[in-house]
Amino acid sequence: MVKKATIISRSLLKLIFGAGFILAAAWVLFFDLLKVRPSWSSWTGWPSFCLFAGLLFLMELLLVIQAARQKIRLANLLSDMTAKLPADIRERLPKKQKRATDKALRQLFELSFDQFLKEHQKQLREVASKEEMMTNISHDLRTPLTAIIGYLGLVVTPNTVMAKDDQQKYLETAYRKANQMKMLVEDLFEFAKLQSSQISLNINDFSLGDLFEQVLANYAVEAEKKGIQLTTQLAPELIVMAGDSEKLARVLINLLENALKYGNGASFIKFTGQERSDGKVEIRVVNNGPAIPKEAQKQLFDRFYRVESSRNTKTGGTGLGLSIVKGVIDKHHGKVRVESNDELTAFIITLPKKQEKEE
């Protein structure tokens, strides 16, 4: 940005060049055009020349000072505004401002307005997504609740003759629907905590291989029914890292459930872990199910986003699973991304091997 010293130095140069031009113009006017004799004996000579040049110089001085003060005010305003801008906008401004201060201010305004429009559009999309989410949640909660009330109503209705097998089937269905509701509420609760920054991490050292085995063991039966093989691979075989193992287990569970839910036709789901030379651990959850559309990959971790356009009871969900994944990984100062093609889909997590414990 233009500094105050730069503005003053430029004003002094302008004043010096202006003074030279005034002297030259006054000389031409008096001694060349008017043919005045250069003498101190009368006011038509040097005295009138000096008075005329002095008045012009005074006018120039006042104009230069006024212009310099205005530029300094604009420069101070530009500096104050730049200091309050987000880092991404400051990086887009030129490091050495070659333009005039008012043009730099206009450029800053255009960048800020452009950022405002982007943020405004983002907020509008989030509001629309939130409204859609509330509709989806109402549907997801109402559907199992209606089923629970219906099945339990059949069981507890007086004077109803019901076979014991039917009664057991209705109770099991009601229990399954109640668990479905419980999962939806837990997702909402976890997401709300992540958004309000009330969640804290319980940092401890843990074995990544043990965490993999613990998560996969809970889904072995479901994967076998779908003909999906669950495997792990670690390099090296023992990776001990720091983190909140319970919340990272939730991340792996969400990604595994996502693969089981949407990986139609997949034959395997694989957890891999690898230590990198930069002190980080790369975790991949890989499956060979259908590819995720390119346009969806950019929005996959956005709040409330769902890939499928229509909802059904088979997939269900609130669209918060991957948002929770990103929230937990962000809390661990890591990154998560997705790569997907016709052969493989991989969710890739990069985490620091060491974590600072929260006080």
C-alpha positions as CSV (number, residue, x, y, z in Angstrom):
1,M,0.0,0.0,0.0
2,V,1.0,3.6,-0.5
3,K,2.9,4.9,2.6
4,K,2.6,8.4,4.1
5,A,6.4,9.1,3.4
6,T,5.9,8.2,-0.2
7,I,3.0,10.6,-0.6
8,I,5.0,13.4,1.0
9,S,8.1,12.8,-1.1
10,R,6.0,12.7,-4.3
11,S,4.3,16.0,-3.2
12,L,7.7,17.7,-2.7
13,L,8.9,16.6,-6.1
14,K,5.7,17.9,-7.6
15,L,6.2,21.2,-5.8
16,I,9.8,21.6,-7.0
17,F,8.9,20.9,-10.6
18,G,5.9,23.2,-10.3
19,A,8.1,26.0,-9.0
20,G,10.4,25.6,-11.9
21,F,7.5,25.7,-14.4
22,I,6.1,28.9,-12.6
23,L,9.5,30.7,-12.8
24,A,9.9,29.8,-16.5
25,A,6.3,30.8,-17.3
26,A,6.6,34.1,-15.4
27,W,10.0,34.9,-17.2
28,V,8.5,34.3,-20.6
29,L,5.4,36.4,-19.8
30,F,7.3,39.4,-18.4
31,F,10.6,39.6,-20.2
32,D,9.8,37.9,-23.5
33,L,6.1,38.7,-24.3
34,L,5.6,42.0,-22.4
35,K,9.2,43.1,-23.2
36,V,9.6,44.4,-19.6
37,R,13.1,45.7,-18.8
38,P,14.6,43.4,-16.1
39,S,15.4,46.0,-13.5
40,W,14.7,46.7,-9.8
41,S,14.1,50.4,-10.5
42,S,10.3,50.1,-11.1
43,W,7.4,47.7,-10.4
44,T,7.3,46.7,-14.0
45,G,10.6,44.9,-13.6
46,W,11.9,42.3,-11.1
47,P,9.4,43.3,-8.2
48,S,6.3,42.6,-10.3
49,F,8.0,39.4,-11.6
50,C,8.7,38.1,-8.1
51,L,5.2,39.0,-6.8
52,F,3.5,37.3,-9.7
53,A,5.7,34.2,-9.4
54,G,5.2,34.2,-5.6
55,L,1.4,34.3,-5.9
56,L,1.4,31.4,-8.4
57,F,3.8,29.4,-6.2
58,L,1.6,30.0,-3.1
59,M,-1.5,28.8,-5.1
60,E,0.4,25.7,-6.2
61,L,1.6,25.1,-2.6
62,L,-2.0,25.2,-1.2
63,L,-3.2,22.8,-4.0
64,V,-0.3,20.3,-3.4
65,I,-0.9,20.3,0.4
66,Q,-4.6,19.8,0.0
67,A,-4.0,16.9,-2.5
68,A,-1.4,15.4,-0.2
69,R,-3.6,15.5,2.8
70,Q,-6.5,13.9,0.9
71,K,-4.2,11.1,-0.3
72,I,-2.9,10.6,3.2
73,R,-6.5,10.3,4.5
74,L,-7.3,7.8,1.8
75,A,-4.1,5.9,2.5
76,N,-4.9,5.7,6.2
77,L,-8.5,4.5,5.4
78,L,-7.1,2.0,2.9
79,S,-4.7,0.7,5.6
80,D,-7.4,0.4,8.2
81,M,-9.8,-1.4,5.9
82,T,-7.1,-3.8,4.7
83,A,-6.1,-4.7,8.2
84,K,-9.7,-5.7,8.9
85,L,-10.1,-7.9,5.8
86,P,-9.9,-11.7,5.8
87,A,-6.5,-13.1,4.9
88,D,-7.7,-14.6,1.6
89,I,-8.7,-11.1,0.3
90,R,-5.5,-9.5,1.5
91,E,-3.5,-12.0,-0.4
92,R,-5.3,-11.0,-3.6
93,L,-4.2,-7.4,-3.2
94,P,-0.9,-6.5,-4.9
95,K,2.0,-6.4,-2.5
96,K,3.4,-3.2,-4.1
97,Q,0.7,-0.8,-4.9
98,K,1.6,1.1,-8.1
99,R,-1.7,2.7,-8.6
100,A,-2.9,5.9,-7.0
101,T,-4.5,5.6,-3.5
102,D,-8.0,6.3,-4.7
103,K,-7.7,3.6,-7.4
104,A,-6.3,1.2,-4.8
105,L,-9.3,2.0,-2.6
106,R,-11.6,1.3,-5.5
107,Q,-9.8,-2.0,-6.2
108,L,-10.2,-2.9,-2.5
109,F,-13.9,-2.1,-2.6
110,E,-14.4,-4.2,-5.7
111,L,-12.6,-7.2,-4.1
112,S,-14.5,-6.7,-0.8
113,F,-17.8,-6.5,-2.7
114,D,-17.0,-9.6,-4.7
115,Q,-16.2,-11.5,-1.5
116,F,-19.5,-10.2,0.0
117,L,-21.5,-11.5,-3.0
118,K,-19.8,-14.9,-2.7
119,E,-20.5,-15.1,1.1
120,H,-24.1,-13.9,0.5
121,Q,-24.7,-16.6,-2.1
122,K,-23.1,-19.2,0.2
123,Q,-25.4,-18.1,3.0
124,L,-28.4,-18.3,0.7
125,R,-27.4,-21.8,-0.3
126,E,-27.0,-22.8,3.4
127,V,-30.4,-21.4,4.3
128,A,-32.0,-23.3,1.5
129,S,-30.1,-26.5,2.5
130,K,-31.1,-25.9,6.2
131,E,-34.7,-25.6,5.2
132,E,-34.4,-28.8,3.2
133,M,-32.7,-30.5,6.1
134,M,-35.5,-29.6,8.5
135,T,-38.0,-31.0,6.1
136,N,-35.9,-34.2,5.7
137,I,-35.5,-34.5,9.5
138,S,-39.2,-34.1,10.0
139,H,-39.8,-36.9,7.5
140,D,-37.0,-39.1,9.0
141,L,-38.3,-38.8,12.5
142,R,-42.0,-38.9,11.7
143,T,-41.7,-42.1,9.6
144,P,-40.2,-44.4,12.2
145,L,-42.2,-42.7,15.0
146,T,-45.4,-43.5,13.1
147,A,-44.3,-47.1,12.6
148,I,-43.3,-47.5,16.3
149,I,-46.7,-46.1,17.5
150,G,-48.5,-48.4,15.0
151,Y,-46.7,-51.6,15.9
152,L,-46.8,-50.9,19.7
153,G,-50.5,-50.0,19.3
154,L,-51.2,-53.5,17.9
155,V,-49.3,-55.1,20.7
156,V,-50.9,-53.2,23.6
157,T,-54.5,-52.9,22.3
158,P,-56.8,-54.8,24.8
159,N,-58.7,-57.8,23.7
160,T,-56.4,-58.3,20.7
161,V,-55.7,-61.9,19.8
162,M,-52.2,-62.1,18.4
163,A,-49.8,-64.9,17.8
164,K,-46.6,-64.8,19.8
165,D,-44.5,-64.8,16.7
166,D,-46.3,-61.8,15.3
167,Q,-46.0,-60.0,18.6
168,Q,-42.3,-60.6,18.7
169,K,-41.9,-59.4,15.1
170,Y,-43.8,-56.1,15.8
171,L,-41.7,-55.5,18.9
172,E,-38.4,-56.1,17.0
173,T,-39.6,-53.7,14.2
174,A,-40.5,-51.1,16.8
175,Y,-37.1,-51.5,18.4
176,R,-35.3,-51.2,15.1
177,K,-37.2,-48.0,14.2
178,A,-36.4,-46.6,17.7
179,N,-32.7,-47.2,17.1
180,Q,-33.0,-45.4,13.7
181,M,-34.5,-42.4,15.5
182,K,-31.7,-42.5,18.1
183,M,-29.1,-42.4,15.3
184,L,-30.7,-39.4,13.7
185,V,-30.9,-37.5,17.0
186,E,-27.2,-38.4,17.8
187,D,-26.2,-37.0,14.4
188,L,-28.0,-33.8,15.1
189,F,-26.5,-33.5,18.6
190,E,-23.0,-34.2,17.4
191,F,-23.3,-31.7,14.5
192,A,-24.7,-29.0,16.8
193,K,-21.7,-29.4,19.2
194,L,-19.2,-29.2,16.3
195,Q,-20.9,-26.0,15.0
196,S,-21.0,-24.3,18.4
197,S,-17.3,-25.2,19.2
198,Q,-18.4,-26.8,22.5
199,I,-16.8,-30.1,21.6
200,S,-13.4,-30.8,23.2
201,L,-10.9,-33.5,22.3
202,N,-9.6,-36.2,24.7
203,I,-6.1,-36.6,23.2
204,N,-4.4,-39.9,23.9
205,D,-2.0,-42.2,22.1
206,F,-3.7,-45.2,20.4
207,S,-2.9,-47.9,17.9
208,L,-4.4,-47.1,14.5
209,G,-4.6,-50.9,13.6
210,D,-6.6,-51.6,16.8
211,L,-9.0,-48.8,15.9
212,F,-9.5,-50.2,12.4
213,E,-10.2,-53.7,13.8
214,Q,-12.6,-52.3,16.5
215,V,-14.7,-50.4,13.9
216,L,-14.7,-53.2,11.3
217,A,-15.7,-55.9,13.8
218,N,-19.0,-54.1,14.5
219,Y,-20.0,-54.3,10.8
220,A,-18.6,-57.7,9.8
221,V,-22.1,-59.4,9.8
222,E,-23.7,-56.6,7.8
223,A,-20.9,-56.6,5.3
224,E,-21.0,-60.4,4.9
225,K,-24.7,-60.2,4.1
226,K,-24.0,-57.8,1.3
227,G,-21.1,-59.8,0.0
228,I,-18.5,-57.1,0.9
229,Q,-15.1,-58.0,2.2
230,L,-13.6,-55.8,5.0
231,T,-9.8,-55.5,5.0
232,T,-7.1,-53.4,6.5
233,Q,-3.5,-52.5,5.5
234,L,-0.9,-50.6,7.5
235,A,2.5,-49.3,6.7
236,P,4.3,-49.9,9.0
237,E,2.3,-52.6,10.7
238,L,2.2,-50.7,14.0
239,I,1.2,-47.0,13.8
240,V,0.8,-45.3,17.2
241,M,-0.6,-41.8,16.9
242,A,-2.2,-39.2,19.1
243,G,-5.8,-38.1,18.9
244,D,-9.3,-38.6,20.3
245,S,-9.8,-42.2,19.4
246,E,-13.6,-42.2,20.1
247,K,-14.2,-39.3,17.8
248,L,-11.9,-40.7,15.1
249,A,-13.8,-44.0,15.5
250,R,-17.0,-42.0,14.8
251,V,-15.3,-40.7,11.6
252,L,-14.4,-44.2,10.4
253,I,-17.9,-45.4,11.3
254,N,-19.5,-42.7,9.3
255,L,-17.3,-43.4,6.3
256,L,-17.9,-47.1,6.6
257,E,-21.6,-46.7,6.9
258,N,-21.5,-44.4,3.9
259,A,-19.7,-47.0,1.8
260,L,-22.1,-49.8,2.9
261,K,-25.1,-47.6,2.2
262,Y,-24.2,-46.2,-1.2
263,G,-21.6,-48.6,-2.5
264,N,-24.0,-50.8,-4.4
265,G,-22.2,-53.6,-6.1
266,A,-19.0,-53.1,-4.2
267,S,-17.0,-56.2,-3.4
268,F,-14.6,-54.8,-0.7
269,I,-14.1,-51.9,1.7
270,K,-10.6,-51.3,2.8
271,F,-9.0,-49.3,5.6
272,T,-5.4,-48.3,5.0
273,G,-3.0,-46.3,7.1
274,Q,0.5,-45.0,6.2
275,E,3.0,-42.9,8.0
276,R,4.4,-40.1,5.9
277,S,7.9,-38.5,6.1
278,D,6.3,-35.1,7.0
279,G,5.1,-36.4,10.4
280,K,1.6,-37.0,9.3
281,V,-0.6,-40.2,9.0
282,E,-2.7,-40.8,5.9
283,I,-5.8,-42.8,6.3
284,R,-7.9,-44.1,3.4
285,V,-11.3,-45.7,3.3
286,V,-11.5,-47.3,-0.1
287,N,-14.3,-49.2,-1.9
288,N,-15.0,-50.3,-5.5
289,G,-18.6,-49.1,-5.6
290,P,-20.2,-46.7,-8.0
291,A,-18.3,-43.4,-8.6
292,I,-19.3,-40.2,-7.0
293,P,-20.3,-37.6,-9.6
294,K,-17.7,-35.0,-10.3
295,E,-20.0,-32.1,-9.5
296,A,-21.0,-33.7,-6.2
297,Q,-17.4,-34.2,-5.0
298,K,-16.9,-30.5,-4.4
299,Q,-19.9,-30.2,-2.2
300,L,-19.8,-33.6,-0.5
301,F,-18.6,-32.2,2.9
302,D,-20.9,-29.2,2.9
303,R,-23.5,-29.0,5.6
304,F,-26.7,-30.8,4.9
305,Y,-25.6,-31.8,1.3
306,R,-26.8,-35.1,-0.1
307,V,-25.7,-36.7,-3.3
308,E,-29.0,-38.3,-4.2
309,S,-31.7,-36.0,-5.4
310,S,-34.6,-38.1,-4.0
311,R,-34.9,-39.6,-0.5
312,N,-36.1,-43.0,0.4
313,T,-36.3,-45.2,3.4
314,K,-33.5,-47.4,2.3
315,T,-30.8,-44.7,2.5
316,G,-32.4,-42.2,4.8
317,G,-30.0,-40.0,6.9
318,T,-29.8,-36.3,7.5
319,G,-26.9,-35.6,5.2
320,L,-24.8,-34.7,8.2
321,G,-22.5,-37.7,8.3
322,L,-19.7,-36.3,6.1
323,S,-20.1,-32.9,7.7
324,I,-19.4,-34.5,11.1
325,V,-16.4,-36.2,9.6
326,K,-15.0,-32.9,8.4
327,G,-15.7,-31.2,11.7
328,V,-13.9,-33.9,13.7
329,I,-10.9,-33.9,11.3
330,D,-10.7,-30.1,11.4
331,K,-10.6,-30.2,15.2
332,H,-7.6,-32.5,14.9
333,H,-5.9,-30.0,12.5
334,G,-6.2,-32.4,9.6
335,K,-7.7,-32.5,6.2
336,V,-10.2,-34.8,4.4
337,R,-10.9,-35.1,0.7
338,V,-12.4,-37.6,-1.7
339,E,-11.2,-39.1,-5.0
340,S,-13.6,-41.1,-7.0
341,N,-13.6,-42.8,-10.5
342,D,-15.2,-45.8,-12.1
343,E,-12.8,-48.1,-10.4
344,L,-12.4,-46.9,-6.9
345,T,-13.7,-44.3,-4.4
346,A,-11.4,-43.2,-1.6
347,F,-12.0,-40.9,1.3
348,I,-8.5,-39.7,2.3
349,I,-7.8,-38.3,5.7
350,T,-4.5,-36.6,6.6
351,L,-3.8,-36.2,10.3
352,P,-0.8,-35.0,12.3
353,K,0.8,-37.9,14.1
354,K,1.2,-35.8,17.3
355,Q,-1.5,-33.6,18.8
356,E,-1.4,-31.0,21.5
357,K,-3.7,-31.8,24.4
358,E,-6.4,-29.3,25.1
359,E,-6.5,-27.6,28.5
